[in-house]
């Protein structure tokens, strides 16, 4: 720790020293001075410290533990997987009994945990930094609608605003407006977005999204945040896939066409190196499915990377890891 005589060091020198310390030291030192605490918690410092360390990436796996009847998270430090015991996290104070929900990230080693409140307004969210052993449950501000509006589900995105250097959560609700009487109801679907800014600890609600009301939006397999935007897969059915994006700096939603494919296919969005990757699987035959892997090199420009033929004991693609494709079996 810095001595009294060292406290006159220039601020940028102190910041540089702290950014090179191991996580264990930061956990102790962040309580020494109020300024250090604020600095260590800031997005700029987290990003700098993350890049200073030898971060080769960590694989996150959600799995079920039958002994405690809960889902848990395992973090593997590198690609060896089988030889290194993972860090296990039991997040029972956030999760429901049977479902751990969506884990989005990492963004500078921070994950967003989201438990959707299906058919209700009871979504739960938290930010989790496993390196710093910090877990910050977020206040979720639900939109207020008339009684005939019903929440069905929601999807989320998580990224870093390049202009303000602040973390943002994008939360898209799917509602239906039920109109009718006791004998006949008509449901009118709507998508409503809200943005959470971490530094302000506040939500900002947007107007209705200007996309077709009956379009589905799907969570990605990982944090598909790249080129100052967050991306989701959307579509009316399995025969059409489009890409919905939210631009962090411009604070606007856009939609682009996905790749052309002749047959109906399930879609899963992920990252491939520094590009958006899309898995397309034949519907109805998961264990015997041919999987096409597409890469979006530029906005709206798709290239088929490879076609993976079916092989036994493979259920679904999960993500790209160290330029390899991981499957769930």
C-alpha positions in Angstrom: 0.0 0.0 0.0 1.2 3.5 -0.7 2.8 5.3 2.3 2.0 8.8 3.4 4.9 10.2 1.4 3.6 8.4 -1.7 0.2 10.1 -1.5 1.6 13.1 -3.5 2.2 11.0 -6.5 0.4 12.3 -9.6 -3.1 10.9 -10.0 -2.4 9.2 -13.3 0.6 7.4 -11.8 -1.5 6.1 -8.9 -4.2 5.0 -11.4 -1.6 3.2 -13.4 -0.2 1.4 -10.3 -3.6 0.3 -9.2 -4.5 -1.0 -12.7 -1.5 -3.4 -12.6 -2.4 -4.9 -9.2 -3.9 -8.3 -8.9 -7.6 -8.7 -8.0 -6.9 -9.7 -4.4 -5.0 -6.5 -3.8 -7.7 -4.4 -5.4 -10.4 -6.0 -3.1 -8.4 -4.8 -0.1 -7.3 -1.4 -1.4 -10.6 -0.2 -2.7 -11.7 0.5 0.9 -8.5 2.5 1.8 -9.7 5.8 0.2 -13.0 6.9 -1.1 -11.3 8.0 -4.4 -9.8 4.6 -4.8 -13.2 2.9 -4.3 -14.8 5.2 -6.9 -11.9 4.6 -9.3 -11.9 0.8 -9.0 -15.7 0.7 -9.5 -15.6 2.9 -12.7 -16.0 1.3 -16.2 -12.8 2.9 -17.5 -10.7 1.3 -14.7 -12.5 -2.1 -15.0 -11.8 -2.1 -18.7 -8.1 -1.0 -18.3 -7.5 -3.6 -15.5 -9.1 -6.3 -17.6 -6.9 -5.5 -20.6 -3.7 -5.2 -18.4 -4.2 -8.8 -17.1 -3.3 -11.8 -19.1 -7.0 -12.5 -20.1 -7.2 -15.4 -22.4 -10.9 -15.6 -22.0 -13.0 -17.8 -19.8 -15.8 -20.2 -20.7 -19.0 -19.9 -18.7 -21.2 -23.0 -18.4 -24.6 -23.2 -16.8 -25.4 -26.6 -15.4 -27.9 -28.3 -13.1 -26.8 -29.7 -9.7 -29.3 -32.4 -8.7 -28.2 -32.6 -5.1 -29.4 -29.0 -4.4 -32.1 -28.9 -7.2 -30.7 -25.7 -8.6 -28.8 -24.4 -11.6 -25.2 -23.1 -11.0 -22.5 -21.4 -13.1 -19.0 -22.8 -13.8 -16.2 -20.6 -15.1 -13.3 -22.3 -16.8 -10.2 -20.2 -17.0 -9.0 -21.6 -20.4 -9.5 -24.1 -23.1 -8.1 -27.1 -21.2 -11.5 -27.4 -19.4 -11.1 -31.0 -18.2 -7.8 -30.5 -16.3 -8.6 -27.3 -14.4 -11.3 -27.2 -11.8 -13.8 -24.4 -12.6 -15.0 -21.7 -10.3 -18.5 -22.6 -9.3 -21.1 -20.0 -8.3 -24.4 -20.8 -6.7 -26.6 -17.8 -7.4 -29.6 -18.9 -5.3 -30.3 -15.4 -4.0 -31.2 -14.3 -7.5 -32.5 -17.4 -9.4 -35.7 -19.2 -9.2 -35.7 -22.8 -8.0 -35.6 -24.4 -11.5 -34.2 -21.8 -13.8 -31.1 -19.5 -13.8 -32.4 -17.5 -16.8 -30.0 -15.6 -19.1 -26.4 -14.9 -18.5 -25.1 -12.2 -20.9 -21.4 -11.3 -21.1 -18.8 -10.8 -20.3 -18.2 -7.1 -21.0 -14.9 -6.3 -19.4 -15.3 -9.4 -17.2 -18.8 -8.3 -16.0 -21.9 -10.5 -16.6 -25.5 -9.5 -16.7 -27.8 -12.1 -15.1 -31.5 -11.9 -16.1 -34.4 -13.9 -14.8 -37.4 -13.2 -17.0 -40.8 -13.0 -15.4 -42.7 -15.0 -17.9 -46.3 -13.8 -18.2 -45.7 -11.3 -15.4 -43.8 -8.1 -14.6 -41.4 -9.7 -12.1 -38.1 -9.7 -14.1 -35.0 -9.8 -11.9 -31.5 -8.6 -12.9 -28.0 -8.4 -11.4 -24.5 -7.5 -12.5 -21.8 -10.0 -11.6 -18.0 -9.5 -11.6 -16.6 -12.9 -10.7 -13.0 -11.6 -10.6 -13.9 -8.9 -8.0 -16.3 -11.3 -6.3 -19.0 -8.6 -6.6 -22.7 -9.2 -7.1 -25.0 -6.1 -7.6 -28.7 -6.8 -7.8 -30.4 -4.1 -9.8 -33.7 -2.3 -9.2 -36.0 -3.2 -12.0 -38.5 -0.5 -12.9 -41.5 -2.0 -14.6 -43.5 0.0 -17.1 -47.0 0.9 -16.1 -49.7 0.0 -18.6 -53.5 -0.3 -18.5 -55.0 -3.5 -17.0 -55.7 -5.0 -20.5 -52.0 -5.0 -21.3 -50.3 -8.4 -20.4 -46.6 -9.0 -20.2 -45.5 -12.2 -22.0 -41.7 -12.3 -22.0 -38.6 -10.2 -22.4 -35.0 -10.2 -23.9 -32.0 -8.2 -22.8 -28.7 -6.8 -24.1 -25.6 -5.6 -22.2 -22.8 -3.3 -23.5 -20.5 -0.4 -22.9 -21.4 3.0 -24.3 -18.2 4.1 -26.2 -19.0 7.8 -25.7 -19.8 8.0 -22.0 -17.8 4.8 -21.0 -20.8 3.7 -19.1 -22.5 0.3 -18.9 -25.9 0.0 -20.4 -28.6 -2.7 -20.2 -31.2 -2.9 -23.0 -34.4 -4.5 -21.9 -37.1 -5.3 -24.5 -40.6 -6.3 -23.2 -43.1 -8.2 -25.2 -46.7 -7.2 -24.3 -50.2 -7.9 -25.8 -53.1 -5.6 -25.5 -56.2 -7.7 -25.0 -59.4 -6.2 -26.5 -62.8 -7.9 -26.5 -65.5 -9.2 -24.2 -66.2 -12.4 -22.3 -66.8 -14.4 -25.5 -64.1 -13.2 -27.8 -60.7 -11.6 -27.3 -58.2 -10.2 -29.7 -54.5 -9.8 -28.7 -52.5 -6.9 -30.2 -48.7 -7.4 -29.6 -46.2 -4.7 -28.8 -42.5 -4.4 -28.1 -41.4 -1.8 -25.6 -37.7 -1.0 -24.8 -36.1 0.4 -21.7 -32.4 1.4 -21.2 -30.6 1.1 -17.8 -27.5 3.4 -17.2 -25.3 2.0 -14.5 -23.7 5.3 -13.4 -27.1 6.9 -12.9 -28.7 3.7 -11.6 -31.8 4.7 -13.6 -34.1 3.4 -16.4 -35.2 5.3 -19.4 -38.3 4.0 -21.3 -38.6 4.3 -25.0 -41.6 4.4 -27.2 -42.9 1.3 -29.0 -40.3 -0.3 -31.3 -41.0 0.4 -35.0 -40.8 -3.3 -36.1 -43.7 -5.6 -37.1 -45.7 -6.2 -34.0 -45.9 -10.0 -34.4 -42.1 -10.3 -34.9 -40.3 -12.5 -32.3 -37.0 -11.3 -30.7 -34.5 -13.9 -29.3 -31.7 -13.7 -26.7 -28.2 -14.4 -28.1 -26.0 -17.2 -27.0 -23.5 -14.7 -25.7 -23.1 -10.9 -25.4 -23.4 -10.0 -29.1 -22.1 -6.5 -28.5 -19.8 -5.3 -31.2 -19.1 -2.1 -33.3 -20.8 0.1 -30.7 -24.1 -1.8 -31.0 -25.9 -4.8 -29.5 -27.5 -7.4 -31.8 -30.5 -9.8 -31.4 -32.0 -12.3 -33.8 -35.6 -11.6 -34.8 -38.1 -13.1 -37.2 -41.7 -13.8 -37.9 -41.2 -17.5 -38.2 -38.5 -20.1 -39.0 -38.4 -19.1 -42.6 -37.3 -15.5 -42.1 -34.4 -14.2 -39.9 -33.6 -10.6 -39.4 -31.1 -8.8 -37.1 -32.3 -6.2 -34.7 -29.6 -3.8 -33.3 -29.4 -1.0 -30.7 -26.7 1.6 -31.4 -25.2 2.6 -28.0 -24.1 6.1 -29.0 -27.0 7.1 -31.2 -29.5 5.4 -28.9 -31.6 4.0 -31.7 -32.8 0.7 -33.0 -32.2 -0.6 -36.5 -33.1 -3.8 -38.3 -31.3 -5.6 -41.1 -31.9 -8.6 -43.2 -30.4 -12.0 -42.3 -29.0 -14.5 -44.8 -31.2 -16.1 -47.4 -31.9 -19.8 -46.8 -34.3 -22.0 -48.7 -35.8 -24.1 -45.8 -37.2 -23.2 -42.4 -34.4 -23.2 -39.8 -33.9 -22.5 -36.1 -31.5 -19.6 -35.6 -29.1 -18.8 -32.8 -27.0 -15.6 -32.7 -23.4 -15.5 -31.3 -20.0 -13.9 -31.9 -17.3 -15.2 -34.3 -14.0 -13.4 -33.7 -14.9 -9.7 -34.3 -18.1 -10.4 -36.2 -21.7 -11.5 -35.6 -22.1 -15.2 -36.1 -25.4 -17.0 -36.9 -26.2 -20.7 -36.4 -29.0 -22.0 -38.6 -30.3 -25.5 -37.8 -33.0 -27.6 -39.6 -36.2 -27.6 -37.6 -37.7 -30.7 -36.1 -34.6 -32.9 -36.2 -32.3 -31.4 -33.6 -30.1 -34.4 -33.0 -29.7 -35.1 -36.7 -29.6 -31.5 -37.9 -27.3 -30.0 -40.5 -26.0 -26.7 -39.1 -25.1 -23.8 -41.4 -22.8 -21.2 -39.8 -23.0 -17.6 -41.2 -20.8 -14.6 -40.5 -21.9 -10.9 -40.9 -18.7 -9.3 -42.2 -20.5 -5.9 -42.6 -24.0 -4.6 -41.8 -26.4 -6.8 -43.8 -23.6 -8.6 -45.7 -23.5 -12.4 -44.9 -21.0 -15.1 -45.8 -21.6 -18.8 -45.1 -18.5 -20.0 -43.1 -19.1 -23.7 -43.0 -21.8 -26.4 -43.0 -21.6 -28.9 -40.1 -23.0 -32.3 -40.9 -25.0 -34.1 -38.2 -23.2 -36.4 -35.8 -24.4 -38.4 -32.7 -24.9 -37.0 -29.2 -25.0 -33.4 -30.3 -28.0 -31.4 -29.3 -27.4 -27.7 -30.1 -24.5 -25.3 -30.9 -23.6 -23.2 -27.9 -20.9 -20.7 -29.0 -17.5 -20.1 -30.6 -14.6 -20.6 -28.2 -10.9 -20.1 -29.2 -12.1 -20.2 -32.8 -13.7 -23.6 -32.2 -17.4 -24.4 -32.2 -18.8 -25.8 -28.9 -21.9 -28.0 -28.8 -24.3 -29.1 -26.1 -24.8 -32.8 -25.9 
